[in-house]
Amino acid sequence: MLIRYKKSFEKIAMGLLSFMPNEKDLKKLQQTIKEYETNENWHLFLWKENDDIIGLIGGREISDDEFEVLHISVNPSHREQGIGKGMVKALKEMLPKAQYTPSDEVATFFNRCE
C-alpha cells in the first residue's frame, strides 16, 4: 500500500533513495529529501507491507495533468516480487488524470510496467 511521505519516515526514505545511482552522495540525498519536504509540487510515496516500509516512488508535478516520476526504489531483499510494478500501478490509481513521464534514470523500469 502506498502512503505519503512524512518527516518521521526520513531515515527509511533516505535509505531507500540511496539505492538510486544518482543519490549515492549524502549531500545530494539530503537535497532530494529536502525538495520532497519543502516543494509542494514534489510528492514522495512509501510502499508499506506488514508494517514495514520496503519501497518508494516519487516525482514532481510539472502541470495539473503531467507528473514526472523521478525515483523508484525497492529494498534489495524485496526485489523481483512485483513491488515496483505495484507502486507504479498504485501511483497511477492515486493520480488517474495525470500523464506520466519517467526521468531518464527510471524510464527503462517504468516503461516495463506499462
MDTraj code that builds the backbone (N, CA, C; nanometers):
import mdtraj as md
import numpy as np

residues = "MET LEU ILE ARG TYR LYS LYS SER PHE GLU LYS ILE ALA MET GLY LEU LEU SER PHE MET PRO ASN GLU LYS ASP LEU LYS LYS LEU GLN GLN THR ILE LYS GLU TYR GLU THR ASN GLU ASN TRP HIS LEU PHE LEU TRP LYS GLU ASN ASP ASP ILE ILE GLY LEU ILE GLY GLY ARG GLU ILE SER ASP ASP GLU PHE GLU VAL LEU HIS ILE SER VAL ASN PRO SER HIS ARG GLU GLN GLY ILE GLY LYS GLY MET VAL LYS ALA LEU LYS GLU MET LEU PRO LYS ALA GLN TYR THR PRO SER ASP GLU VAL ALA THR PHE PHE ASN ARG CYS GLU".split()
xyz = np.array([
    [0.0837, -0.1171, 0.0000],
    [0.0000, 0.0000, 0.0000],
    [0.0888, 0.1242, 0.0000],
    [0.0536, 0.2210, -0.0811],
    [0.1274, 0.3474, -0.0874],
    [0.0785, 0.4410, 0.0221],
    [0.1728, 0.5011, 0.0918],
    [0.1406, 0.6040, 0.1905],
    [0.2261, 0.7267, 0.1592],
    [0.1754, 0.8415, 0.1963],
    [0.2503, 0.9647, 0.1727],
    [0.3688, 0.9750, 0.2684],
    [0.4786, 1.0266, 0.2170],
    [0.5970, 1.0512, 0.2982],
    [0.5660, 1.1564, 0.4024],
    [0.6197, 1.1365, 0.5224],
    [0.6198, 1.2414, 0.6240],
    [0.7544, 1.2378, 0.6950],
    [0.7870, 1.3446, 0.7625],
    [0.9191, 1.3656, 0.8221],
    [0.9626, 1.2482, 0.9107],
    [0.8696, 1.1841, 0.9788],
    [0.9063, 1.0735, 1.0680],
    [0.9623, 0.9531, 0.9911],
    [0.9427, 0.9489, 0.8602],
    [0.9957, 0.8414, 0.7765],
    [1.1262, 0.8809, 0.7059],
    [1.1864, 0.9916, 0.7478],
    [1.3019, 1.0453, 0.6763],
    [1.4167, 0.9446, 0.6623],
    [1.4542, 0.8767, 0.7700],
    [1.5697, 0.7862, 0.7647],
    [1.5444, 0.6689, 0.6709],
    [1.4273, 0.6092, 0.6786],
    [1.3973, 0.4961, 0.5900],
    [1.3891, 0.5432, 0.4454],
    [1.3320, 0.6612, 0.4229],
    [1.3233, 0.7150, 0.2863],
    [1.4623, 0.7436, 0.2309],
    [1.5486, 0.7998, 0.3124],
    [1.6855, 0.8267, 0.2665],
    [1.7587, 0.6959, 0.2361],
    [1.7361, 0.5949, 0.3183],
    [1.7975, 0.4653, 0.2926],
    [1.7525, 0.4067, 0.1603],
    [1.6232, 0.4137, 0.1326],
    [1.5709, 0.3610, 0.0061],
    [1.6176, 0.4448, -0.1122],
    [1.6189, 0.5762, -0.0965],
    [1.6666, 0.6630, -0.2048],
    [1.8139, 0.6383, -0.2353],
    [1.8900, 0.5992, -0.1342],
    [2.0340, 0.5792, -0.1549],
    [2.0633, 0.4627, -0.2493],
    [1.9643, 0.3786, -0.2773],
    [1.9832, 0.2711, -0.3746],
    [1.9768, 0.3225, -0.5185],
    [1.9293, 0.4448, -0.5378],
    [1.9249, 0.5054, -0.6702],
    [2.0675, 0.5489, -0.7081],
    [2.1115, 0.5180, -0.8293],
    [2.2502, 0.5511, -0.8682],
    [2.2883, 0.6976, -0.8516],
    [2.1975, 0.7889, -0.8772],
    [2.2297, 0.9318, -0.8684],
    [2.2130, 0.9887, -0.7284],
    [2.1779, 0.9053, -0.6321],
    [2.1543, 0.9528, -0.4955],
    [2.2547, 0.8953, -0.3965],
    [2.3691, 0.8521, -0.4433],
    [2.4695, 0.7907, -0.3561],
    [2.5373, 0.8926, -0.2641],
    [2.5592, 1.0132, -0.3131],
    [2.6253, 1.1179, -0.2367],
    [2.5319, 1.1704, -0.1277],
    [2.5800, 1.1789, -0.0037],
    [2.4966, 1.2202, 0.1088],
    [2.4375, 1.3600, 0.0894],
    [2.5175, 1.4542, 0.0391],
    [2.4650, 1.5903, 0.0186],
    [2.3536, 1.5913, -0.0849],
    [2.3705, 1.5160, -0.1924],
    [2.2675, 1.5062, -0.2960],
    [2.1410, 1.4428, -0.2377],
    [2.1583, 1.3406, -0.1584],
    [2.0468, 1.2715, -0.0943],
    [1.9706, 1.3657, -0.0011],
    [2.0424, 1.4422, 0.0771],
    [1.9791, 1.5389, 0.1674],
    [1.9036, 1.6469, 0.0891],
    [1.9602, 1.6913, -0.0222],
    [1.8925, 1.7913, -0.1066],
    [1.7628, 1.7335, -0.1634],
    [1.7665, 1.6088, -0.2051],
    [1.6478, 1.5452, -0.2625],
    [1.5373, 1.5343, -0.1572],
    [1.5716, 1.4881, -0.0387],
    [1.4715, 1.4760, 0.0684],
    [1.4150, 1.6136, 0.1029],
    [1.5015, 1.7144, 0.1102],
    [1.4543, 1.8499, 0.1411],
    [1.3572, 1.8986, 0.0334],
    [1.3860, 1.8666, -0.0916],
    [1.2964, 1.9063, -0.2015],
    [1.1589, 1.8418, -0.1834],
    [1.1568, 1.7138, -0.1488],
    [1.0298, 1.6456, -0.1253],
    [0.9553, 1.7051, -0.0055],
    [1.0294, 1.7509, 0.0946],
    [0.9659, 1.8053, 0.2151],
    [0.9167, 1.9483, 0.1966],
    [0.9819, 2.0264, 0.1118],
    [0.9508, 2.1693, 0.1055],
    [0.8804, 2.2141, -0.0228],
    [0.8945, 2.1401, -0.1305],
    [0.8358, 2.1823, -0.2574],
    [0.6991, 2.1162, -0.2729],
    [0.5953, 2.1971, -0.2808],
    [0.4588, 2.1433, -0.2876],
    [0.4309, 2.0662, -0.4164],
    [0.5153, 2.0797, -0.5165],
    [0.4969, 2.0066, -0.6419],
    [0.5687, 1.8716, -0.6436],
    [0.6503, 1.8455, -0.5422],
    [0.7222, 1.7187, -0.5329],
    [0.6471, 1.6285, -0.4360],
    [0.6267, 1.5027, -0.4761],
    [0.5496, 1.4089, -0.3953],
    [0.6252, 1.2769, -0.3824],
    [0.6400, 1.2316, -0.2591],
    [0.7093, 1.1062, -0.2313],
    [0.6110, 1.0128, -0.1605],
    [0.6061, 0.8901, -0.2079],
    [0.5184, 0.7891, -0.1505],
    [0.6016, 0.6677, -0.1108],
    [0.5654, 0.6080, 0.0004],
    [0.6357, 0.4908, 0.0507],
    [0.5450, 0.3694, 0.0377],
    [0.6039, 0.2544, 0.0107],
    [0.5293, 0.1287, -0.0027],
    [0.5426, 0.0528, 0.1284],
    [0.4270, 0.0266, 0.1898],
    [0.4243, -0.0383, 0.3208],
    [0.3578, -0.1742, 0.3092],
    [0.4248, -0.2761, 0.3612],
    [0.3697, -0.4112, 0.3682],
    [0.3994, -0.4671, 0.5059],
    [0.2958, -0.5159, 0.5724],
    [0.3132, -0.5772, 0.7051],
    [0.3917, -0.4878, 0.8006],
    [0.3555, -0.3612, 0.8076],
    [0.4195, -0.2624, 0.8952],
    [0.5643, -0.2307, 0.8605],
    [0.6141, -0.2796, 0.7479],
    [0.7494, -0.2481, 0.7028],
    [0.7428, -0.1613, 0.5778],
    [0.8267, -0.0597, 0.5720],
    [0.8380, 0.0230, 0.4523],
    [0.9500, -0.0364, 0.3691],
    [0.9153, -0.0824, 0.2482],
    [1.0131, -0.1563, 0.1681],
    [1.0380, -0.0954, 0.0304],
    [0.9704, 0.0145, 0.0000],
    [0.9919, 0.0777, -0.1294],
    [0.9452, 0.2212, -0.1294],
    [0.9809, 0.2922, -0.2348],
    [0.9317, 0.4291, -0.2513],
    [0.9226, 0.4635, -0.3990],
    [0.8344, 0.5585, -0.4260],
    [0.8198, 0.6137, -0.5597],
    [0.7912, 0.7622, -0.5423],
    [0.8535, 0.8443, -0.6239],
    [0.8339, 0.9874, -0.6080],
    [0.8615, 1.0628, -0.7356],
    [0.8126, 1.1850, -0.7367],
    [0.8337, 1.2697, -0.8525],
    [0.7757, 1.4071, -0.8311],
    [0.7566, 1.4757, -0.9424],
    [0.7082, 1.6135, -0.9321],
    [0.5992, 1.6402, -1.0341],
    [0.5067, 1.7240, -0.9916],
    [0.4021, 1.7701, -1.0828],
    [0.4630, 1.8760, -1.1719],
    [0.4549, 1.8546, -1.3008],
    [0.5027, 1.9543, -1.3958],
    [0.3893, 2.0504, -1.4279],
    [0.2686, 1.9974, -1.4344],
    [0.1481, 2.0766, -1.4548],
    [0.0328, 1.9992, -1.3912],
    [-0.0887, 2.0518, -1.4052],
    [-0.2047, 1.9847, -1.3456],
    [-0.2258, 1.8442, -1.4000],
    [-0.1789, 1.8200, -1.5201],
    [-0.2043, 1.6890, -1.5809],
    [-0.0768, 1.6151, -1.6222],
    [0.0395, 1.6579, -1.5715],
    [0.1641, 1.5883, -1.6038],
    [0.2482, 1.5682, -1.4784],
    [0.2941, 1.4445, -1.4603],
    [0.3726, 1.4064, -1.3436],
    [0.4994, 1.3362, -1.3910],
    [0.6145, 1.3883, -1.3493],
    [0.7421, 1.3262, -1.3839],
    [0.7863, 1.2350, -1.2692],
    [0.8012, 1.1074, -1.2984],
    [0.8473, 1.0108, -1.1989],
    [0.9999, 1.0168, -1.1940],
    [1.0525, 1.0538, -1.0769],
    [1.1966, 1.0739, -1.0607],
    [1.2656, 0.9584, -0.9891],
    [1.1948, 0.8948, -0.8981],
    [1.2565, 0.7916, -0.8139],
    [1.1649, 0.6713, -0.7997],
    [1.2220, 0.5535, -0.8135],
    [1.1563, 0.4267, -0.7818],
    [1.2644, 0.3412, -0.7165],
    [1.2390, 0.2950, -0.5956],
    [1.3388, 0.2157, -0.5257],
    [1.2705, 0.1121, -0.4378],
    [1.3261, -0.0088, -0.4367],
    [1.2765, -0.1171, -0.3530],
    [1.3951, -0.1734, -0.2755],
    [1.3721, -0.2032, -0.1492],
    [1.4733, -0.2671, -0.0667],
    [1.5244, -0.3911, -0.1395],
    [1.6565, -0.4078, -0.1527],
    [1.7104, -0.5207, -0.2297],
    [1.6580, -0.6581, -0.1866],
    [1.6294, -0.6766, -0.0599],
    [1.5807, -0.8077, -0.0152],
    [1.4355, -0.8331, -0.0543],
    [1.3690, -0.7334, -0.1117],
    [1.2297, -0.7483, -0.1546],
    [1.2127, -0.7310, -0.3060],
    [1.3212, -0.7307, -0.3792],
    [1.3136, -0.7124, -0.5240],
    [1.2679, -0.8397, -0.5936],
    [1.2292, -0.8252, -0.7198],
    [1.1817, -0.9368, -0.8032],
    [1.0522, -0.9983, -0.7498],
    [0.9718, -0.9176, -0.6787],
    [0.8454, -0.9651, -0.6241],
    [0.7266, -0.8835, -0.6757],
    [0.7514, -0.7938, -0.7714],
    [0.6432, -0.7134, -0.8274],
    [0.6108, -0.5880, -0.7487],
    [0.6921, -0.5540, -0.6514],
    [0.6644, -0.4369, -0.5680],
    [0.6782, -0.3076, -0.6487],
    [0.7814, -0.2965, -0.7291],
    [0.7995, -0.1771, -0.8124],
    [0.6811, -0.1570, -0.9058],
    [0.6393, -0.2641, -0.9715],
    [0.5228, -0.2549, -1.0603],
    [0.3984, -0.2191, -0.9812],
    [0.3865, -0.2733, -0.8614],
    [0.2723, -0.2404, -0.7758],
    [0.2704, -0.0935, -0.7372],
    [0.3885, -0.0375, -0.7128],
    [0.3959, 0.1051, -0.6777],
    [0.3556, 0.1922, -0.7961],
    [0.4015, 0.1563, -0.9153],
    [0.3652, 0.2328, -1.0354],
    [0.2143, 0.2280, -1.0554],
    [0.1559, 0.1100, -1.0427],
    [0.0110, 0.0942, -1.0602],
    [-0.0655, 0.1747, -0.9550],
    [-0.0216, 0.1674, -0.8286],
    [-0.0889, 0.2409, -0.7214],
    [-0.0775, 0.3917, -0.7410],
    [0.0378, 0.4390, -0.7882],
    [0.0545, 0.5818, -0.8150],
    [-0.0426, 0.6272, -0.9228],
    [-0.0550, 0.5472, -1.0277],
    [-0.1467, 0.5822, -1.1363],
    [-0.2911, 0.5825, -1.0892],
    [-0.3235, 0.4994, -0.9915],
    [-0.4588, 0.4985, -0.9358],
    [-0.4820, 0.6198, -0.8462],
    [-0.3761, 0.6668, -0.7772],
    [-0.3882, 0.7849, -0.6904],
    [-0.4044, 0.9131, -0.7715],
    [-0.3361, 0.9187, -0.8849],
    [-0.3385, 1.0371, -0.9710],
    [-0.3818, 0.9936, -1.1113],
    [-0.5094, 0.9527, -1.1265],
    [-0.5516, 0.8898, -1.2523],
    [-0.5555, 0.9816, -1.3740],
    [-0.5648, 1.1107, -1.3542],
    [-0.5772, 1.2016, -1.4685],
    [-0.4422, 1.2461, -1.5230],
    [-0.3363, 1.2124, -1.4541],
    [-0.2034, 1.2601, -1.4935],
    [-0.1463, 1.1798, -1.6096],
    [-0.0691, 1.2490, -1.6915],
    [0.0174, 1.1853, -1.7898],
    [0.1498, 1.1646, -1.7178],
    [0.2065, 1.0469, -1.7298],
    [0.3299, 1.0161, -1.6584],
    [0.4492, 1.0181, -1.7522],
    [0.5530, 1.0899, -1.7091],
    [0.6781, 1.0962, -1.7822],
    [0.7876, 1.0485, -1.6882],
    [0.8523, 0.9377, -1.7179],
    [0.9618, 0.8941, -1.6303],
    [1.0902, 0.9699, -1.6610],
    [1.1681, 0.9956, -1.5573],
    [1.3013, 1.0545, -1.5783],
    [1.3879, 0.9510, -1.6489],
    [1.4986, 0.9959, -1.7048],
    [1.5904, 0.9034, -1.7721],
    [1.6346, 0.7911, -1.6798],
    [1.6514, 0.8237, -1.5517],
    [1.7019, 0.7263, -1.4556],
    [1.6051, 0.6107, -1.4303],
    [1.4749, 0.6358, -1.4386],
    [1.3776, 0.5302, -1.4097],
    [1.2995, 0.4855, -1.5332],
    [1.3278, 0.5446, -1.6470],
    [1.2483, 0.5188, -1.7696],
    [1.2434, 0.3725, -1.8082],
    [1.3549, 0.3043, -1.8088],
    [1.3576, 0.1642, -1.8525],
    [1.2636, 0.0802, -1.7669],
    [1.2744, 0.0939, -1.6341],
    [1.1875, 0.0168, -1.5458],
    [1.0421, 0.0612, -1.5615],
    [1.0174, 0.1924, -1.5575],
    [0.8819, 0.2446, -1.5637],
    [0.8094, 0.1973, -1.6895],
    [0.8788, 0.2005, -1.8028],
    [0.8162, 0.1604, -1.9292],
    [0.7852, 0.0121, -1.9333],
    [0.8579, -0.0700, -1.8584],
    [0.8254, -0.2120, -1.8490],
    [0.7004, -0.2376, -1.7658],
    [0.6611, -0.1398, -1.6876],
    [0.5429, -0.1540, -1.6013],
    [0.4133, -0.1246, -1.6758],
    [0.4222, -0.0743, -1.7959],
    [0.3031, -0.0377, -1.8734],
    [0.2248, -0.1602, -1.9116],
])
top = md.Topology()
chain = top.add_chain()
for i, resn in enumerate(residues, 1):
    res = top.add_residue(resn, chain, resSeq=i)
    for name in ("N", "CA", "C"):
        top.add_atom(name, md.element.get_by_symbol(name[0]), res)
traj = md.Trajectory(xyz[None], top)
